[in-house]
Amino acid sequence: MGKKYCDMLSKIKADDVFKKDLIARMEEKQQAQTRRDNGRYLFMNRNRKRWPALVAAALAVLACTGAAMAALYIGFGAKEDGVQFSDNYPQYVEPVAGQTLEKLDLETGGDGIQVALESYLCDEGFLDLQFRVKISEEKLAAFRVGKAADWEEPLTYLSFNDPVVEENGVRSLRLGGANYTLNIDSQDIWLRGRTARSVEKVGAGEYVVQQMWFLGEDVLGGKDEFNISLKDVAVGLGEDCIPMEGGFDLTVSKAKAAAATVVIGMKDNAWSPRANVTKTVEKVSQTPLQTIFRIRSVYTDVSSEKMDIDSWNYLVYDGDGQARATYSARVAAEITYADGTVERLAEPGEYDFSRPSFEGATFVTEEIVATATINGPVTLRAYASEYAPDYRVTVAADYRIDLTAGTVEAEGMDTVIYDAGTGSMDDEFGVYFKMRYGQEVSEILGAGSPSELDG
């Protein structure tokens, strides 16, 4: 890695593939525009005063590239990346037996790597698989040659459905272990922007990996039971990509959680934040594990020359005004052209339309917002991010929802809580950052006060 970036990037919880890619982007252009999976753009700038903004923007990408998440492993305590379950989730964890892959590497004395699928957790909104990875003492010793006695090569990823390629003797993955593809009932489903992962060290050479996919009705089509297949299994140890033989096949059921799920139909609550845009909180699902809000947005009179599609993140606030760890993602998007042709986008945040130019179209998006089970009056607060000319976060709207009455009141907002250009930072930005990404702002920006950010 570039030396001048190492200290700052070492604070970001991401694998080396992501960090190296970020450095490459920093070095290539003074202001390189990179499309994100949720439709935002990240603008890079060499100005030292803007490094805090750059890293804050980079952290925002982690929600889609495998940042940490709530864990099934009882020893965990962290619930990061905004994913959090209710306290009774262990009742819904289903054990998995007899699914273990092993690899022997005779070049280093018969050492081995073992990957076992241990359990799963599934309800209306997500599928979470728990794996355990064990690295033998021989393998650890081989990595330790020339390094400190207590050195242990880190497990950076556990990858599926992304074939390992080899070039000039170096193995690598196209997606860097992001796990965007999930095979459901023999069909490959592309789920970019809807995954989360944690890697937790639990012993010498032993790790528990949580891999999560947010699925929803748009993927499962109402099925309570389905089969998943994970092929092309690969383990990332430091910079080494190690392919495993075989794969995992599992029949998953969400029936147990579905039986205890209540769907709250929201009363007519269409809200228009501006002309030609209508947003509706369509329904709320109270599962025994999470409360999941679904938001539908309709944009009319859209053209290839005039597109203004919101890309918001959310926090859930309870009746006492306390922020809750929250996960949000756009899960579906489709465009209907003026001639009636409908095109569903494979990646909901990418606007790669089949027609190079069009006008008079209707664009529809669906989002989910999930938090640990909550009741009574709540507020969904929407946050908008801008990356040019400086990284800035603004409170965009409040949805005040009464889960008992099934009512929604929406209000547009326009309050800046962080502006990298001026260095101003509201206390709410620290709360937003912590609840969304599981880290304190000071851990990432390396500063204790807003004044230090611009120094």
C-alpha positions in Angstrom: 0.0 0.0 0.0 1.1 3.6 -0.5 2.9 4.6 2.6 1.2 8.0 3.1 -2.2 6.3 3.2 -1.5 3.3 5.4 -2.2 4.9 8.8 -5.6 6.2 7.8 -6.6 3.1 5.8 -5.5 0.8 8.6 -8.4 2.1 10.6 -11.0 1.0 8.0 -12.5 -2.4 8.6 -12.1 -3.8 5.0 -10.0 -6.4 3.3 -6.7 -5.6 1.5 -8.3 -5.9 -1.9 -10.7 -3.0 -1.2 -7.9 -0.9 0.4 -5.5 -1.4 -2.6 -8.2 -0.6 -5.0 -9.0 2.6 -3.0 -5.3 3.6 -3.1 -5.1 3.0 -6.9 -8.1 5.3 -7.4 -6.4 7.9 -5.2 -3.2 7.8 -7.2 -4.7 7.6 -10.7 -6.7 10.9 -10.9 -7.0 14.1 -9.0 -10.7 13.9 -9.2 -11.7 10.4 -10.3 -15.4 9.8 -10.6 -16.3 6.3 -9.4 -19.9 4.9 -9.7 -21.2 3.3 -6.6 -23.7 0.5 -6.4 -26.3 2.7 -4.7 -26.1 5.3 -7.5 -23.8 7.7 -5.8 -20.5 9.1 -7.1 -17.3 9.3 -5.1 -15.0 12.2 -6.0 -11.3 11.9 -5.1 -9.1 14.9 -4.5 -5.5 15.2 -3.5 -6.0 18.2 -1.2 -4.8 17.0 2.3 -7.6 18.9 3.9 -10.1 16.6 2.1 -8.6 13.3 3.2 -11.1 13.0 6.1 -13.9 13.4 3.6 -12.4 10.9 1.3 -12.1 8.2 3.9 -15.6 9.0 5.2 -16.9 8.4 1.7 -14.8 5.2 1.4 -16.4 4.0 4.7 -19.8 4.5 3.1 -18.8 2.0 0.4 -18.1 -0.7 3.0 -21.8 -1.3 3.6 -21.8 -2.9 0.1 -18.4 -4.6 0.1 -18.5 -6.8 3.1 -18.2 -4.8 6.3 -18.8 -6.4 9.7 -22.3 -7.4 10.8 -24.3 -8.8 13.7 -23.1 -12.3 14.5 -24.7 -15.6 15.3 -21.6 -16.9 17.2 -22.5 -16.5 20.9 -19.0 -15.1 21.6 -19.6 -12.0 19.5 -20.8 -8.8 21.0 -20.3 -6.3 18.1 -23.2 -5.5 15.9 -21.8 -3.4 13.1 -22.6 -2.3 9.6 -26.1 -1.4 10.9 -27.3 -5.0 11.1 -28.8 -5.9 14.4 -31.1 -8.7 15.5 -33.5 -8.9 18.5 -32.3 -10.7 21.6 -34.2 -13.8 20.9 -32.5 -14.6 17.6 -30.7 -17.7 19.0 -34.1 -19.5 19.0 -34.2 -19.2 15.2 -30.6 -20.4 14.5 -30.7 -23.7 12.6 -27.6 -25.9 12.9 -26.0 -27.5 9.9 -24.1 -30.8 10.1 -21.8 -32.6 7.7 -20.7 -29.7 5.5 -17.0 -29.3 5.7 -14.3 -28.7 3.1 -10.6 -29.4 3.6 -7.5 -28.6 1.6 -4.1 -30.1 2.1 -1.0 -28.2 0.9 1.9 -30.7 0.7 4.3 -28.0 -0.3 4.4 -26.8 3.3 4.5 -30.1 5.1 1.0 -31.4 4.9 -0.7 -28.5 6.5 -4.4 -27.9 6.0 -7.3 -25.5 5.8 -10.8 -26.4 6.9 -14.0 -24.6 6.2 -17.2 -25.7 7.8 -20.8 -24.4 7.4 -22.2 -24.5 10.9 -25.6 -22.8 11.0 -28.0 -20.5 9.3 -30.5 -17.8 10.3 -33.3 -16.8 7.9 -36.5 -14.7 7.9 -38.4 -12.5 5.5 -35.6 -10.1 4.9 -32.3 -11.9 5.0 -30.3 -15.1 5.0 -27.3 -15.4 7.3 -24.8 -18.3 7.1 -22.2 -19.0 9.8 -18.9 -20.6 8.8 -15.9 -21.6 10.8 -12.4 -21.5 9.2 -9.5 -23.4 10.8 -5.9 -23.0 9.7 -3.4 -25.7 10.8 -0.3 -25.0 12.9 1.8 -26.0 10.0 0.2 -23.5 7.7 0.5 -20.8 10.4 4.2 -21.6 10.8 4.8 -21.4 7.0 3.3 -17.9 6.9 5.3 -16.9 9.9 8.7 -17.4 8.3 10.7 -14.2 8.4 8.1 -12.5 10.6 7.6 -11.9 14.3 6.9 -15.0 16.5 3.4 -14.0 17.2 2.5 -13.1 13.6 -0.6 -14.6 12.1 -1.7 -14.0 8.5 -5.2 -12.6 8.7 -8.2 -14.2 7.1 -9.4 -11.5 4.8 -12.4 -13.2 3.1 -14.3 -16.4 2.5 -15.6 -16.2 -1.1 -18.3 -18.1 -3.0 -19.5 -18.3 -6.6 -16.7 -16.2 -7.9 -14.2 -18.4 -9.9 -10.5 -18.1 -9.0 -8.3 -16.9 -11.8 -4.6 -17.2 -12.1 -2.2 -14.9 -13.9 1.6 -15.0 -13.7 1.3 -17.5 -10.9 -0.9 -15.2 -8.8 -4.4 -16.3 -7.9 -7.2 -13.7 -7.5 -10.9 -13.2 -7.6 -12.9 -10.8 -9.9 -15.0 -9.6 -7.0 -12.4 -9.7 -4.3 -14.5 -11.8 -1.9 -17.5 -9.5 -2.0 -20.0 -12.5 -2.5 -22.5 -10.6 -4.7 -23.7 -13.8 -6.4 -26.0 -16.3 -4.6 -27.4 -19.4 -6.3 -31.0 -19.9 -5.3 -32.9 -22.9 -6.6 -30.3 -23.4 -9.4 -30.5 -19.7 -10.5 -27.7 -17.2 -10.0 -28.9 -14.1 -8.3 -26.8 -10.9 -8.4 -27.1 -9.2 -5.0 -24.6 -6.3 -5.2 -25.3 -3.8 -2.4 -27.3 -6.3 -0.4 -24.5 -8.2 1.4 -22.7 -7.9 4.7 -19.9 -9.9 6.3 -18.0 -10.2 9.5 -14.7 -12.1 10.1 -14.0 -12.7 13.8 -10.9 -14.4 15.1 -11.8 -16.8 17.9 -8.5 -18.6 18.4 -5.1 -19.3 16.9 -5.8 -19.9 13.3 -9.5 -20.1 13.9 -12.2 -17.7 12.6 -15.9 -17.4 12.6 -17.3 -15.9 9.4 -20.8 -14.5 9.1 -22.0 -14.0 5.5 -25.4 -12.2 5.1 -27.6 -11.6 2.0 -30.7 -9.4 2.2 -33.2 -11.2 0.0 -36.8 -10.2 0.4 -39.9 -11.0 -1.7 -38.3 -9.6 -4.9 -35.8 -12.5 -4.8 -37.7 -15.3 -3.1 -41.1 -14.7 -4.6 -43.0 -15.7 -1.5 -41.2 -19.0 -1.0 -40.6 -20.1 2.6 -38.1 -22.8 1.6 -35.4 -22.8 -1.0 -32.1 -24.3 -1.9 -28.8 -22.4 -2.0 -25.6 -23.6 -3.7 -22.1 -22.1 -2.9 -19.5 -23.1 -5.4 -16.0 -21.9 -6.2 -15.2 -21.6 -2.5 -12.0 -19.7 -1.8 -10.2 -18.6 1.3 -8.3 -15.3 1.4 -5.3 -15.4 3.8 -3.5 -12.0 3.6 -2.8 -11.5 0.0 -3.1 -15.3 -0.9 -6.2 -16.6 -2.6 -6.6 -20.3 -1.8 -9.2 -22.3 -3.8 -11.1 -25.1 -2.0 -12.4 -28.3 -3.7 -16.1 -28.8 -3.6 -18.9 -26.6 -2.3 -21.9 -26.2 0.0 -25.5 -27.1 -0.7 -28.2 -26.4 1.8 -32.0 -26.3 1.9 -33.0 -23.2 3.9 -36.4 -22.5 5.5 -37.7 -19.3 6.9 -41.0 -20.9 7.9 -40.2 -20.8 11.6 -39.7 -17.0 11.6 -42.5 -16.5 9.1 -45.0 -18.1 11.4 -44.2 -15.4 14.0 -44.1 -12.5 11.6 -46.8 -9.8 11.5 -47.1 -7.5 8.4 -48.5 -4.0 9.2 -50.2 -2.4 6.2 -49.5 1.3 6.2 -52.5 3.6 5.6 -52.4 5.8 2.5 -49.3 7.9 3.1 -48.0 9.0 -0.3 -45.7 12.0 0.1 -44.1 14.2 -2.6 -40.8 15.8 -1.6 -40.8 17.6 -5.0 -42.5 17.7 -8.4 -42.8 14.3 -10.2 -41.7 12.3 -7.2 -44.0 10.2 -4.9 -42.7 8.2 -1.9 -44.7 5.7 0.1 -43.9 3.5 3.1 -45.7 0.5 1.8 -45.6 -1.9 4.7 -43.7 -2.9 7.8 -42.9 -6.5 8.7 -42.5 -7.3 12.3 -40.4 -10.5 12.3 -39.2 -12.1 15.5 -35.7 -10.9 14.5 -36.1 -7.5 12.9 -38.5 -4.8 12.0 -38.3 -4.3 8.2 -39.7 -1.2 6.5 -40.3 -1.1 2.7 -40.3 2.2 0.9 -41.5 2.6 -2.7 -40.5 5.7 -4.8 -42.0 6.7 -8.1 -40.3 9.2 -10.4 -42.2 10.4 -13.5 -41.1 12.4 -16.5 -37.6 10.9 -16.3 -35.3 11.4 -19.3 -31.7 10.4 -20.0 -30.8 14.1 -19.8 -32.7 14.8 -16.6 -32.4 12.2 -13.9 -32.7 13.1 -10.2 -33.1 9.8 -8.4 -32.7 10.0 -4.6 -30.1 7.8 -3.0 -30.7 7.9 0.8 -29.4 6.1 3.8 -31.6 5.8 6.9 -31.5 5.6 10.7 -34.4 4.4 12.8 -35.1 6.4 16.0 -37.3 5.0 18.7 -40.1 6.8 20.6 -37.5 8.3 23.0 -35.5 9.8 20.1 -32.7 7.2 20.5 -31.0 6.1 17.3 -30.9 2.4 16.5 -28.4 0.4 14.5 -30.0 0.4 11.0 -29.3 -1.4 7.7 -30.8 0.1 4.5 -30.4 -0.7 0.9 -32.1 -0.3 -2.5 -33.4 -3.7 -3.4 -35.2 -3.2 -6.7 -35.4 -0.6 -9.5 -37.2 -0.6 -12.9 -37.9 1.9 -15.6 -41.0 2.0 -17.8 -40.3 3.8 -21.1 -42.9 6.1 -22.8 -43.9 3.2 -25.2 -44.7 1.0 -22.2 -41.6 -1.2 -22.4 -40.5 -2.2 -18.8 -36.9 -2.8 -18.0 -35.9 -4.1 -14.5 -32.3 -3.2 -13.6 -30.0 -6.0 -12.5 -28.2 -3.6 -10.2 -30.7 -1.3 -8.5 -28.1 1.5 -8.0 -26.6 1.5 -11.5 -28.4 3.3 -14.3 -27.2 1.2 -17.2 -30.3 1.5 -19.3 -30.6 -0.4 -22.6 -31.6 2.8 -24.4 -28.9 5.5 -24.8 -31.5 8.3 -24.8 -35.1 8.5 -23.7 -37.7 10.9 -22.2 -41.1 10.7 -20.5 -40.1 7.5 -18.6 -41.2 6.4 -15.1 -38.6 5.1 -12.7 -39.6 3.1 -9.6 -37.3 2.0 -6.8 -37.9 -0.1 -3.7 -35.8 0.2 -0.5 -35.7 -1.8 2.8 -34.8 -0.4 6.2 -34.1 -2.9 8.9 -33.4 -2.7 12.6 -33.8 -4.9 15.7 -37.5 -5.4 16.6 -39.1 -2.1 17.6 -42.7 -1.1 18.5 -44.8 2.0 18.9 -43.9 5.4 17.4 -40.7 5.5 15.4 -39.0 7.9 13.0 -37.2 6.9 9.9 -34.7 9.7 9.2 -33.3 9.8 5.7 -29.7 11.1 5.0 -28.4 12.2 1.6 -24.7 12.3 0.7 -23.0 14.5 -1.9 -19.4 14.1 -3.0 -18.7 17.2 -5.1 -17.1 19.5 -4.6 -16.8 18.3 -1.0 -18.2 15.4 0.9 -21.4 16.5 2.7 -24.1 14.7 4.6 -27.6 16.2 4.9 -30.7 15.2 6.7 -33.2 14.9 3.8 -36.5 13.8 5.4 -38.3 12.4 8.4 -40.9 9.7 8.3 -42.8 9.6 11.6 -44.4 6.2 11.8 -46.9 4.9 14.4 -46.6 1.1 14.2 -49.6 0.6 16.3 -52.0 2.8 14.3 -50.3 2.1 10.9 -49.9 5.8 10.1 -47.1 7.8 8.5 -46.3 11.5 8.5 -43.5 12.7 6.2 -41.6 15.9 6.3 -38.8 17.2 4.1 -35.6 18.4 5.8 -32.5 20.2 4.6 -30.0 20.2 7.5 -26.3 19.7 6.8 -24.7 17.6 9.6 -21.2 17.3 8.0 -19.4 19.4 5.4 -15.8 18.5 4.6 -15.3 21.8 2.8 -15.8 23.8 6.0 -14.9 21.2 8.5 -18.2 21.6 10.3 -19.7 18.6 12.0 -22.9 18.2 13.9 -23.1 15.7 16.8 -25.8 13.9 14.8 -23.1 13.0 12.2 -21.2 11.0 14.8 -24.4 9.2 15.8 -25.2 8.5 12.1 -21.7 7.2 11.4 -21.7 4.9 14.5 -25.1 3.4 13.9 -24.5 2.8 10.2 -20.9 1.6 10.2 -20.1 0.5 13.8 -17.2 2.8 14.2 -16.6 6.2 15.9 -15.9 9.1 13.5 -12.6 9.8 15.4 -11.4 6.2 14.7 -11.6 6.9 10.9 -10.9 10.6 10.6 -8.1 10.5 13.2 -9.4 13.6 14.9 -11.0 14.5 18.1 -12.9 17.6 17.1 -14.2 19.2 13.9 -11.5 21.9 14.0 -8.8 19.2 13.7 -10.4 17.9 10.5 -9.4 20.9 8.5 -5.9 21.3 9.9 
